[in-house]
Amino acid sequence: MAELGLLLFSLSILFSTSLCCPDDQKLALLHFKSSLLDSINSSTQYSLSSLDSWDASSDCCHWDMVTCSSRSNSRKVVALHLYSLVLAEQPIPFPSMVLSPLSLIKSLMLLDISSNYIVGEIPPGVFSNLSKLVHLDMMQNNFSGSIPPQIFHLRHLQYLDMSSNLLKGVISKEVGSLLNLRVLRLDDNSLGGYIPEEIGNLTKLQQLNLRSNNFFGMIPSSVLFLKELETLELRDNSLSMEIPKDIGDLTNLTTLALSGNRLTGGITSSIQKLHKLETLRLENNLLSGGIPTWLFDIKSLKDLFLGGNNLTWNNTVNLEPKCMLAQLSLSSCRLAGRIPDWISAQKDLLFLDLSKNKLEGPFPEWVAEMDIGSIFLSDNNLTGSLPPRLFRSESLSVLALSRNSFSGELPSNIGDAIKVMILMFSGNNFSGQIPKSISKIYRLLLLDLSGNRFSGNIPDFRPNALLAYIDFSYNEFSGEIPVIFSQETRILSLGKNMFSGKLPSNLTDLNNLEHLDLHDNRIAGELPMSLSQMSTLQVLNLRNNTLEGSIPSTITNLTNLRILDVSNNNLSGEIPAKLGNLVGMIDTPNTFKSVSDMFTFPIEFSDLIVNWKKSKQGLSSHSLEIYSLLDLSKNQLSGQLPASLGHLKGLKLLNISNNHLSGNIPATFGNLESLESLDLSRNRLSGSIPRTLSKLQELTTLDVSNNKLVGQIPVGGQMDTMDDPNSYANNSGLCGFQIQLPCTPEQPQVKQPEADDSWFSWQGAGIGYSVGFFATITIILVSGCISRLPPQNRHRSHRRQRF
């Protein structure tokens, strides 16, 4: 009996040992975890809880994110699901070499390292031994360099996703060795060059995704060899030439996505042979010609995107589609007249984009009754009021009607559309009050009512609502500035109304606010000290109000502030020297994210209007992250220009014109390396223009007119292009070739760099022949005297000349 118990115990040990992962694989995984921890800054707050179970005392087949084979005689690691490993408030980069230990797990068939922040080139050695890989997911990292050729030797690979990285270079010709590849995704990279012809060797491909790269040139003809291909995804590259005319030979295609390129020509007729086609995306190319009606005879077609081309629609055609579409985009296809009636037969329609056409007439009742989820009708000539039935829809989530001629009041039942996330009604003739029911829409993220004639009181929005983007600018609202908005509010635009009173101190309750625009109102009083508590603020626009008092130095607590416009007010006192400490104007971090980033379709917001290079221009909300502006013009500011402003190296525009400033222009302004526009006009500035301005390589606009400046205008660099005399007008003693006024010996000179040839040639020509002649004689005589001095005296003479 004892012998039987011992035998069973021995067998259990042997059986359990056979079900454990090999020691070498366990050690490799522990080495990977150790390398990962070593590469993370210990002072950073992060969580690596997903690897807590990775312990040397346990079987690695029982660890989280690890899968082993189920064979009775082997328990080798076959899958690693290592996605989103490090959780932190800010992305934590770690080097790509931490992946090296994974190369020892030769049995691996699936490797997912997506959604991490891995930086550097992909270590080629990692994939040398992973010959059994079938699934490789590396998306959403920061890999750079080119794809290592070892990846193209993975003959069993069926899924490859390298999207959302920083990869560059041309795909290796060894891509042809992936004969058994079934899914290839290289989307969202920065790969350059042509799609190689060798792609045609991948005859087993079912899905090919090269989306969002830098591929250019024509679509390779070898694509036509991929007879099993079901998805051809080449969106968002720079591909040109025509769509291959025999693309219809790929009869298994269900998805053909070529949008966002530079493709030309017409829609090839061979597409009508794709009887399995469900999705056709050709939008945003340079395609021309008519939209063929046979597209609507493809019975399997569900998603059709043709907008943003030079295509035209025959408005007289009597269409009877054989397909049942779920998504339809005919944006910018020159549709005219009323919204086509044939769309009413598309009972499964969830997405309709007919924007940027010439559609006329009222909003059709039948469209309201179709319960479409997303409706885009912006930039047409539609008129009349909106049918209340539209807001009883159980599906409506996006309604974009901007820049039409709709009028009347919004239906009082607008709040019944409880699933709406986006409402965009800007640039119409809507009037009256905003219905109070609108504040009941909990899911509402974006509300744009700008450019209408709304008046009265703005409804109070619930603090726990999701509303992040609010634009009520360019209307007729009055009274005090409303502050009862969602805690999620990030962008609040109330400019160009008739709001009055002081800036409310409880604006600080909006603790996620990034963009506050109150320009062109009747706001009075002083800038409140509480502004300094809005630490998330990146854009503050208070232009054209009646603010008074001084600029509080505590405004420098706004470390994220990149755009500050308080121009055309009554602000007085000195410019705080601490303005030079505005971190967001020094480093210009790219932290601003448009609310549109949350959506997969384009959303057009109102531009931020600023005085940009002598004219009012709109800065697109989609690219505000590249701008850093400081505009203090048209106030009553006095004192000297703080030299500390020269620390704001990220500034693109600095405007302090139309004030009462005195003293010199600080030489530190030459450190504003990103500056494109500098306006110091209409002040009382004196002294000379500092020669350091010639270092500003980005400068395209300069105005120092109407001051008391003297001396030579600096030369060299961009200063040689600043030759508009009006930019220097009404100063007491400026000279220089920019204003076609030679400098005389009596005028103060700005010493230029010794190696500045352009200065020498100007001085020689500008001073005149007689002065140049005597200068030449003097140089000859001095040179002759120096050549006859003893060596030791000659050295002293040179030193005297230097100083």
PyMOL commands that set and color helices and strands:
alter all, ss='L'
color gray80, all
select helices_A, chain A and resi 2-18+23-38+49-51+60-62+96-104+124-127+149-153+173-177+197-201+221-225+247-249+269-273+293-297+341-345+365-368+388-392+412-416+436-440+505-509+529-533+553-557+577-581+583-586+595-598+621-626+643-647+667-671+691-695+717-721+725-728+737-739+757-767+769-788+791-802
alter helices_A, ss='H'
color red, helices_A
select strands_A, chain A and resi 46-47+66-68+77-81+87-88+94-95+110-112+118-121+135-137+142-145+159-161+166-167+183-185+192-194+207-209+214-217+231-233+238-239+255-257+279-281+288-290+303-305+310-312+327-329+336-337+351-353+358-361+374-376+381-384+398-400+405-408+422-424+429-432+446-448+453-454+469-471+478-480+491-493+498-502+515-517+522-526+539-541+546-549+563-565+570-574+608-612+615-619+629-631+636-640+653-655+660-663+677-679+684-687+701-703+708-712+733-735
alter strands_A, ss='S'
color yellow, strands_A
deselect
rebuild
show_as cartoon
